[in-house]
């Protein structure tokens, strides 16, 4: 999941070197935090959050296959 999220995020942004993903797992819960450059926040979130919601949907499907609940938070690097 981490590799998938990094790949998608790097494909969307202008500063792919600033993309970083942190994973916290506890039981069947997986919390992913995506860090991107402040100037790329709009590209990753998309108009009305459509891109972010699409990424979250794909991650949830991947998690459901493994019997896990996945949450994604998108944070801007300063």
C-alpha distances in whole Angstrom, upper triangle without the diagonal:
4,5,5,6,9,10,11,12,14,15,17,19,22,21,18,19,18,15,13,10,11,9,12,12,15,16,14,13,10,11,9,12,12,15,17,21,23,24,21,20,22,20,17,18,21,24,24,20,20,17,15,16,14,11,11,12,10,7,10,11,7,8,12,12,11,13,11,12,10,11,11,14,15,18,20,21,25
4,5,5,6,9,10,11,12,14,16,17,20,18,15,15,15,12,9,7,8,7,11,12,15,17,16,14,10,10,8,10,9,12,14,18,20,22,19,18,21,19,16,18,20,24,24,20,20,17,15,17,16,12,12,15,12,10,13,14,11,11,15,15,14,16,14,14,11,12,11,13,13,15,17,18,22
4,5,5,6,9,10,10,12,14,16,18,17,13,14,15,11,10,9,11,11,14,15,19,20,19,18,14,14,11,13,11,14,15,18,21,22,19,19,21,19,16,19,21,24,25,22,21,18,16,18,17,13,14,16,13,11,15,15,12,14,17,17,16,19,17,17,14,15,14,16,16,17,19,19,23
4,6,5,6,9,10,11,13,15,18,17,14,16,16,12,12,10,13,13,16,17,20,21,19,18,14,14,12,13,12,14,15,18,21,22,18,18,20,17,14,16,18,22,23,19,18,15,14,15,13,10,12,13,10,9,12,13,10,12,15,15,15,18,16,16,13,14,13,15,15,17,19,20,24
4,5,5,6,8,10,11,12,16,15,12,14,14,10,9,8,10,11,14,16,19,21,19,17,13,12,9,10,8,11,12,15,18,18,15,15,16,14,11,13,16,19,20,16,16,12,11,13,12,8,10,12,10,8,12,13,11,13,16,16,16,18,16,16,12,12,10,11,11,14,15,17,20
4,6,5,6,8,10,11,14,12,9,10,11,7,7,7,10,12,15,17,21,23,21,19,16,14,11,11,8,10,10,13,16,17,14,14,16,14,11,14,17,20,22,18,18,14,13,16,15,11,13,16,13,12,16,17,15,16,19,20,19,22,19,19,15,15,12,13,12,14,15,15,19
4,6,5,6,9,11,13,13,9,11,13,9,10,10,14,15,19,20,24,25,23,22,18,17,14,14,11,13,13,15,18,18,15,16,17,14,12,15,17,20,22,19,18,14,14,16,14,11,14,16,13,13,17,17,15,17,20,20,20,23,21,21,17,17,15,16,15,17,17,18,21
4,6,5,7,9,12,13,10,13,13,10,12,11,15,16,19,21,24,26,23,22,18,17,14,14,11,13,12,15,17,17,13,14,14,11,9,12,13,17,19,15,14,10,11,13,11,8,12,13,11,11,15,15,14,16,19,19,20,23,21,20,16,16,13,15,13,15,16,17,21
4,5,5,6,10,10,8,10,10,7,9,10,13,15,18,21,24,26,24,22,18,16,13,12,8,9,8,11,13,13,10,10,12,9,7,10,12,16,17,14,14,10,10,13,12,9,12,15,13,13,16,18,16,18,21,22,22,24,22,20,17,16,12,13,10,12,12,14,17
4,5,6,8,8,5,8,9,6,9,11,15,17,21,23,26,28,27,25,21,19,15,14,11,11,9,11,14,13,10,12,14,11,9,13,14,18,20,18,17,13,14,17,16,13,16,18,16,16,20,21,19,21,24,24,25,27,25,24,20,19,16,16,13,14,14,14,17
4,6,8,10,7,11,12,10,13,14,18,20,23,25,29,30,28,26,23,21,18,17,14,14,12,13,16,15,11,13,14,10,10,13,14,17,20,17,16,12,14,16,14,13,16,18,16,16,20,20,19,22,24,24,25,28,26,25,21,21,17,18,15,17,16,17,20
4,7,9,8,12,12,10,13,15,18,20,24,26,29,31,29,26,23,21,18,16,13,13,10,12,13,12,8,10,10,6,6,10,10,13,16,14,13,10,11,14,13,12,15,17,16,16,20,21,20,22,25,25,26,28,26,25,21,20,16,16,13,15,14,16,19
4,6,6,9,9,8,12,14,18,20,24,26,30,32,30,27,24,22,18,16,12,11,8,8,10,9,6,8,9,6,7,11,11,15,17,15,15,12,13,16,16,14,17,19,19,19,22,23,23,24,27,28,29,30,28,26,23,21,17,16,13,13,12,13,15
4,6,9,9,10,14,17,20,23,26,29,33,35,34,31,27,25,21,19,15,13,10,9,11,8,7,10,11,9,10,14,14,17,20,18,19,16,16,20,20,18,21,23,22,22,26,27,26,28,31,32,32,34,31,30,26,24,21,20,16,16,13,14,15
4,5,6,7,11,14,18,21,24,27,31,33,32,29,26,23,20,17,14,11,8,7,10,9,7,11,13,11,12,15,16,19,22,20,21,17,17,21,21,19,21,24,23,22,26,27,26,27,31,31,31,33,31,29,25,24,20,19,15,14,12,11,13
4,5,5,9,12,16,19,22,25,28,31,30,27,23,21,18,16,12,11,8,9,12,12,9,12,14,12,12,15,17,20,23,20,20,17,17,20,20,17,19,22,21,20,24,25,23,25,28,28,28,31,28,27,23,22,18,18,15,14,13,12,15
4,6,8,12,15,18,22,25,28,31,30,28,24,22,18,16,13,11,9,9,13,13,12,14,17,15,14,18,20,23,25,23,23,20,19,23,22,20,22,25,23,22,25,27,25,26,30,30,29,32,29,28,24,23,20,19,16,15,13,11,14
4,6,10,13,17,20,23,26,29,29,26,22,20,16,13,10,7,6,6,10,11,9,11,15,14,13,16,18,21,23,21,22,19,18,21,21,18,20,23,22,21,24,26,25,25,29,30,29,31,28,26,23,21,17,16,13,11,10,8,10
4,7,10,14,17,20,24,26,25,23,19,16,13,11,7,6,5,7,11,12,10,11,14,12,11,14,16,20,22,18,19,16,15,18,18,15,17,20,19,17,21,22,21,21,25,26,25,27,24,23,19,18,14,13,11,10,9,9,12
4,7,10,14,17,20,23,22,20,16,14,10,8,6,5,7,10,13,15,13,13,16,15,13,15,19,22,23,20,21,18,16,19,19,15,16,20,18,16,19,22,20,20,23,24,23,25,22,21,17,16,13,12,10,10,10,9,13
4,7,10,13,17,19,19,16,12,10,7,6,5,6,9,12,15,17,15,14,17,16,13,15,19,22,23,19,20,17,15,17,17,14,14,17,16,13,16,19,16,16,20,21,20,21,18,17,14,13,10,10,9,10,12,12,15
4,7,10,14,17,16,14,10,8,6,5,7,8,12,15,17,20,18,17,20,20,16,18,21,25,25,21,22,19,17,19,19,16,15,18,17,14,17,19,17,16,20,21,19,20,17,16,13,12,10,10,11,11,13,13,16
4,6,10,13,13,10,7,6,5,7,9,11,15,18,20,23,21,19,22,22,18,19,23,26,26,22,23,20,17,19,19,16,14,17,16,13,14,17,15,13,17,18,16,17,13,13,10,10,10,11,12,13,16,17,20
4,7,10,11,8,6,5,7,8,12,14,18,21,23,26,23,22,25,24,21,21,25,28,27,23,24,22,19,20,21,18,16,18,18,14,15,18,16,14,17,18,16,16,12,12,10,10,11,12,14,15,18,19,22
4,6,7,6,5,6,9,12,15,17,21,24,26,29,26,25,27,27,23,24,27,30,29,25,26,24,21,21,22,19,17,18,18,14,14,17,15,12,15,16,13,13,10,10,9,11,12,14,17,18,22,22,25
4,6,5,7,9,12,14,18,21,24,28,29,32,30,27,30,30,26,26,29,32,31,27,28,27,23,23,24,21,19,20,20,17,16,18,17,13,15,17,14,13,10,10,11,12,15,16,19,21,24,25,28
4,6,8,11,14,17,21,23,27,30,32,34,32,30,32,32,28,28,31,34,32,29,29,28,25,24,25,22,19,20,20,17,16,18,16,12,14,15,12,10,8,10,11,13,16,19,22,24,27,28,31
4,7,10,13,17,19,23,26,30,31,33,31,28,30,30,26,26,29,31,30,26,26,25,22,21,22,19,17,17,17,14,12,14,13,9,10,12,9,7,5,6,9,11,15,17,21,23,27,28,31
4,7,10,13,16,20,23,26,27,30,27,25,27,27,23,23,26,28,27,23,24,23,19,19,19,17,14,15,16,12,11,14,13,9,11,13,11,9,6,5,6,8,11,14,17,19,23,25,28
4,6,10,13,16,19,23,24,27,24,22,24,24,20,20,23,26,25,21,22,20,17,17,17,15,12,14,14,10,10,13,11,8,11,13,11,11,7,6,5,6,9,11,14,17,20,21,25
4,7,10,13,16,20,21,24,21,19,21,21,18,18,21,24,22,19,20,18,15,15,17,14,11,14,14,11,11,14,13,11,14,16,14,14,10,8,6,5,6,8,11,13,17,18,21
4,6,10,13,17,18,20,18,16,19,18,15,15,18,22,21,17,18,16,13,14,15,12,10,13,13,10,11,14,13,12,15,17,15,16,12,11,7,6,5,6,9,11,14,15,19
4,6,10,13,15,17,15,13,16,16,13,13,17,20,20,16,18,16,12,14,16,12,12,15,15,12,14,17,16,15,18,20,19,20,16,14,11,8,6,5,6,7,10,12,15
4,6,10,12,14,12,10,13,13,10,11,15,18,18,15,16,13,11,13,14,11,11,15,15,12,15,18,17,16,20,21,21,22,18,17,13,11,7,6,5,6,8,10,13
4,7,9,12,10,9,13,13,10,12,15,19,19,16,18,15,13,16,17,14,15,18,18,16,19,22,20,20,24,25,24,25,22,20,17,14,11,9,6,5,6,6,10
4,6,8,6,7,10,10,8,11,13,17,18,15,17,14,13,16,17,14,16,19,19,18,21,23,22,22,26,27,27,28,25,23,19,17,13,11,8,6,5,6,9
4,5,5,7,10,10,10,12,14,17,19,17,19,16,15,19,20,18,19,23,22,21,24,27,26,26,29,31,31,32,29,27,23,20,17,14,10,8,5,5,7
4,5,5,8,10,10,11,14,16,17,16,18,16,15,19,20,19,20,23,24,23,25,28,27,28,31,32,32,33,30,27,24,21,17,14,11,8,5,6,6
4,6,7,8,10,11,13,15,17,16,18,16,16,19,20,19,21,24,24,24,26,29,28,29,32,34,34,35,32,30,26,23,19,17,13,11,8,9,10
4,5,5,6,9,10,13,15,13,15,13,12,16,17,15,18,20,20,20,23,25,25,26,29,30,31,32,29,27,23,20,17,15,11,10,8,10,11
4,5,5,6,8,11,12,11,13,11,10,14,15,14,15,18,19,19,21,23,24,24,27,29,29,30,27,24,21,18,14,12,8,8,6,9,11
4,5,5,6,8,10,9,11,10,10,13,14,14,16,18,19,20,22,24,24,25,28,30,30,31,28,26,22,19,16,14,11,11,10,13,15
4,6,5,8,11,10,10,8,9,13,13,12,15,17,17,18,21,22,23,24,26,28,29,30,27,25,22,19,16,15,11,13,12,14,16
4,6,9,11,8,9,6,6,10,10,9,11,14,14,15,17,19,19,21,23,25,25,26,24,22,18,16,12,11,8,10,10,13,16
4,7,8,5,7,5,5,8,10,9,11,13,14,15,17,19,20,21,23,25,26,26,24,21,17,15,12,11,8,10,11,14,17
4,6,5,5,5,7,9,10,11,13,14,16,17,19,20,21,23,25,26,28,28,26,23,20,18,15,14,12,14,14,17,20
4,5,6,8,9,11,12,14,15,16,18,19,21,22,24,25,27,29,30,31,28,26,23,20,18,17,15,17,17,20,22
4,6,8,9,9,11,14,14,15,18,19,20,21,23,24,25,28,29,29,27,24,21,19,16,16,14,17,17,21,23
4,6,5,6,9,10,10,12,14,15,16,18,20,21,22,25,26,26,23,20,18,15,13,12,11,14,15,19,21
4,6,5,6,9,10,10,12,14,15,17,19,20,21,23,25,25,23,20,18,16,14,14,13,16,18,21,24
4,5,5,6,9,10,11,12,14,16,17,18,20,22,23,24,22,20,17,15,12,13,12,15,16,19,22
4,5,5,6,9,10,11,12,14,15,16,18,20,21,22,19,17,14,11,9,9,8,12,14,17,20
4,5,5,6,9,10,10,12,14,15,16,19,20,20,18,15,13,11,9,11,11,15,17,20,23
4,5,5,6,9,10,11,13,14,15,17,19,20,18,16,13,13,11,13,13,17,19,22,25
4,5,5,6,9,10,11,12,14,16,17,18,16,14,11,11,9,11,11,14,17,19,23
4,5,5,6,9,10,10,12,14,15,16,13,11,8,7,6,9,10,14,17,20,23
4,5,5,6,9,10,10,13,15,15,13,11,9,10,10,13,14,18,21,24,27
4,5,5,6,9,10,11,13,14,13,12,10,11,11,14,15,19,21,24,27
4,5,5,6,9,10,11,12,10,9,7,8,8,12,13,17,20,22,26
4,5,5,6,9,10,10,8,7,5,8,9,13,15,19,22,24,28
4,5,5,6,9,10,9,9,9,11,13,16,18,22,25,27,31
4,6,5,7,9,9,9,9,12,13,16,18,22,24,26,30
4,5,5,6,5,6,6,10,12,15,18,21,24,26,30
4,5,5,5,7,8,12,14,18,21,24,27,29,33
4,6,8,10,11,15,17,21,23,26,29,31,35
4,6,9,10,14,16,20,23,26,29,30,34
4,7,10,13,16,20,23,26,29,31,35
4,6,10,13,16,20,22,26,28,31
4,7,10,14,17,20,24,26,29
4,7,10,13,16,20,22,25
4,7,10,13,17,19,22
4,7,10,13,16,19
4,6,10,13,16
4,7,10,13
4,7,10
4,6
4
